[in-house]
C-alpha cells in the first residue's frame, strides 16, 4: 500500500500543471480510503477536488442534446447541472459555447462570470480566463476583467 501511495504521489506531482478535471479523471477510480488511512498526500488533496469530475450526470445528456440540435434543452440541462454541482468548469464552458454559438454574447459572459465567482482555485480561474473568446472578455464587467488580468499576469501560463 505504501509503495502504491508513493507511485500515486509521484503521478500527482507529475500532473501538477494539468487542469483539475484531468487530474481528477486520472485518479477517479482509486479508492482513497486505504490511502488516507496511511496518510498519502495525493489522497488528501484529491478528496478536495473530486467534485471536479464526479456528480455531472447532466453534462453528458446536455452534450447529446446539443449534438441533436436541441440547444434549448441542452441549456436547461446545463443550468440544472450547475445548480446540482457548481464545481466543475465543463458545464459552464459548454453553456458558454452554446450561448456564443447562438450569438448571445452577454449570456455567455454571464455564465463565465458565475463560474469565476464560484471558482476558488486561482490556477483554474486563470486557465479558463486565458481561453475566453475576445467577444466574451469584452462583455465581462470591467472590474472582473481587471481582477482576473492582474491575478493571471502574476501566474505562469
TABEL-V307768 format. One record per residue. N is the residue number from 1. PHI is phi in degrees with one decimal (999 if undefined). OMEGA is omega as a letter, one per 30 degrees, with the letter a starting at -180 (999 if undefined). BURIAL is + if it has 16 or more other C-alpha atoms within 10 Angstrom, else -. Layout:
n=N phi=PHI omega=OMEGA burial=BURIAL
n=N phi=PHI omega=OMEGA burial=BURIAL
//
This chain:
n=1 phi=999 omega=l burial=-
n=2 phi=-65.8 omega=l burial=-
n=3 phi=-65.1 omega=l burial=-
n=4 phi=-63.1 omega=l burial=-
n=5 phi=-61.9 omega=l burial=+
n=6 phi=-64.7 omega=l burial=-
n=7 phi=-65.0 omega=l burial=-
n=8 phi=-61.9 omega=l burial=+
n=9 phi=-60.4 omega=l burial=+
n=10 phi=-64.9 omega=l burial=-
n=11 phi=-65.5 omega=l burial=-
n=12 phi=-57.4 omega=l burial=+
n=13 phi=-64.0 omega=a burial=-
n=14 phi=-68.5 omega=a burial=-
n=15 phi=-101.7 omega=a burial=-
n=16 phi=-57.6 omega=a burial=-
n=17 phi=-92.2 omega=l burial=-
n=18 phi=-77.7 omega=l burial=-
n=19 phi=-58.9 omega=a burial=-
n=20 phi=-54.6 omega=a burial=+
n=21 phi=-64.9 omega=l burial=+
n=22 phi=-69.1 omega=l burial=-
n=23 phi=-60.9 omega=a burial=+
n=24 phi=-63.6 omega=l burial=+
n=25 phi=-62.0 omega=a burial=-
n=26 phi=-59.1 omega=a burial=-
n=27 phi=-102.5 omega=a burial=+
n=28 phi=-53.1 omega=a burial=+
n=29 phi=-89.8 omega=a burial=-
n=30 phi=-77.1 omega=l burial=-
n=31 phi=-75.9 omega=a burial=-
n=32 phi=-78.0 omega=a burial=+
n=33 phi=-51.8 omega=a burial=-
n=34 phi=-64.1 omega=a burial=-
n=35 phi=-75.1 omega=l burial=+
n=36 phi=-66.4 omega=l burial=+
n=37 phi=-63.2 omega=l burial=-
n=38 phi=-93.8 omega=l burial=-
n=39 phi=81.7 omega=l burial=-
n=40 phi=-64.5 omega=a burial=+
n=41 phi=-60.3 omega=a burial=-
n=42 phi=-61.3 omega=a burial=+
n=43 phi=-64.9 omega=l burial=+
n=44 phi=-63.3 omega=a burial=-
n=45 phi=-71.6 omega=a burial=-
n=46 phi=-67.3 omega=l burial=+
n=47 phi=-53.9 omega=a burial=-
n=48 phi=-70.4 omega=a burial=-
n=49 phi=-111.7 omega=a burial=+
n=50 phi=-54.6 omega=a burial=+
n=51 phi=-64.6 omega=l burial=+
n=52 phi=-74.3 omega=a burial=+
n=53 phi=-136.1 omega=l burial=+
n=54 phi=-131.1 omega=l burial=-
n=55 phi=70.2 omega=l burial=-
n=56 phi=-127.0 omega=a burial=+
n=57 phi=-65.2 omega=a burial=-
n=58 phi=-77.8 omega=a burial=+
n=59 phi=-62.7 omega=a burial=+
n=60 phi=-62.7 omega=l burial=-
n=61 phi=-61.5 omega=l burial=-
n=62 phi=-64.0 omega=l burial=+
n=63 phi=-61.7 omega=l burial=+
n=64 phi=-65.6 omega=l burial=-
n=65 phi=-61.1 omega=l burial=+
n=66 phi=-63.6 omega=l burial=+
n=67 phi=-60.4 omega=l burial=-
n=68 phi=-79.2 omega=a burial=-
n=69 phi=83.8 omega=a burial=-
n=70 phi=-101.0 omega=a burial=-
n=71 phi=-61.3 omega=l burial=+
n=72 phi=-60.4 omega=l burial=-
n=73 phi=-66.8 omega=l burial=-
n=74 phi=-63.6 omega=l burial=+
n=75 phi=-60.8 omega=l burial=+
n=76 phi=-61.8 omega=l burial=-
n=77 phi=-63.3 omega=a burial=+
n=78 phi=-66.1 omega=l burial=+
n=79 phi=-63.2 omega=l burial=+
n=80 phi=-64.6 omega=l burial=-
n=81 phi=-60.8 omega=a burial=+
n=82 phi=-64.1 omega=l burial=+
n=83 phi=-63.9 omega=a burial=-
n=84 phi=-75.1 omega=a burial=-
n=85 phi=-149.6 omega=a burial=+
n=86 phi=-78.4 omega=a burial=+
n=87 phi=-76.4 omega=a burial=+
n=88 phi=-65.0 omega=l burial=+
n=89 phi=-75.3 omega=a burial=+
n=90 phi=-56.9 omega=l burial=+
n=91 phi=-63.1 omega=l burial=+
n=92 phi=-64.4 omega=a burial=+
n=93 phi=-63.9 omega=l burial=+
n=94 phi=-66.3 omega=l burial=+
n=95 phi=-63.8 omega=l burial=+
n=96 phi=-57.4 omega=a burial=+
n=97 phi=-61.6 omega=a burial=+
n=98 phi=-64.2 omega=l burial=+
n=99 phi=-61.4 omega=l burial=+
n=100 phi=-63.7 omega=l burial=+
n=101 phi=-58.3 omega=a burial=-
n=102 phi=-91.0 omega=l burial=-
n=103 phi=78.5 omega=a burial=-
n=104 phi=-99.1 omega=a burial=-
n=105 phi=-65.8 omega=a burial=+
n=106 phi=-62.9 omega=l burial=+
n=107 phi=-66.6 omega=l burial=+
n=108 phi=-60.7 omega=l burial=+
n=109 phi=-65.5 omega=l burial=+
n=110 phi=-62.4 omega=l burial=+
n=111 phi=-62.5 omega=a burial=+
n=112 phi=-69.8 omega=l burial=+
n=113 phi=-62.3 omega=l burial=+
n=114 phi=-60.3 omega=l burial=-
n=115 phi=-60.9 omega=a burial=+
n=116 phi=-63.2 omega=l burial=+
n=117 phi=-68.8 omega=a burial=-
n=118 phi=-89.3 omega=a burial=-
n=119 phi=-77.1 omega=a burial=+
n=120 phi=-96.3 omega=a burial=-
n=121 phi=-78.6 omega=a burial=-
n=122 phi=-62.1 omega=l burial=-
n=123 phi=-63.5 omega=l burial=+
n=124 phi=-66.9 omega=l burial=+
n=125 phi=-58.5 omega=a burial=+
n=126 phi=-68.0 omega=l burial=+
n=127 phi=-55.3 omega=a burial=-
n=128 phi=-81.9 omega=l burial=-
n=129 phi=-64.8 omega=a burial=+
n=130 phi=-65.9 omega=a burial=-
n=131 phi=-99.6 omega=l burial=-
n=132 phi=-65.9 omega=l burial=-
n=133 phi=-68.8 omega=l burial=-
n=134 phi=-57.3 omega=l burial=-
n=135 phi=-62.1 omega=l burial=-
n=136 phi=-66.9 omega=a burial=+
n=137 phi=-57.2 omega=a burial=+
n=138 phi=-63.2 omega=a burial=-
n=139 phi=-86.2 omega=l burial=+
n=140 phi=-69.9 omega=l burial=+
n=141 phi=-65.6 omega=a burial=-
n=142 phi=-54.7 omega=l burial=-
n=143 phi=-63.0 omega=l burial=-
n=144 phi=-69.1 omega=l burial=-
n=145 phi=-59.3 omega=a burial=+
n=146 phi=-61.8 omega=a burial=-
n=147 phi=-60.4 omega=a burial=-
n=148 phi=-67.6 omega=a burial=+
n=149 phi=-61.1 omega=a burial=-
n=150 phi=-63.7 omega=a burial=-
n=151 phi=-66.5 omega=a burial=-
n=152 phi=-79.1 omega=l burial=+
n=153 phi=-65.4 omega=a burial=-
n=154 phi=-78.0 omega=a burial=-
n=155 phi=-105.4 omega=l burial=-
n=156 phi=-76.4 omega=a burial=-
n=157 phi=-69.3 omega=999 burial=-
//
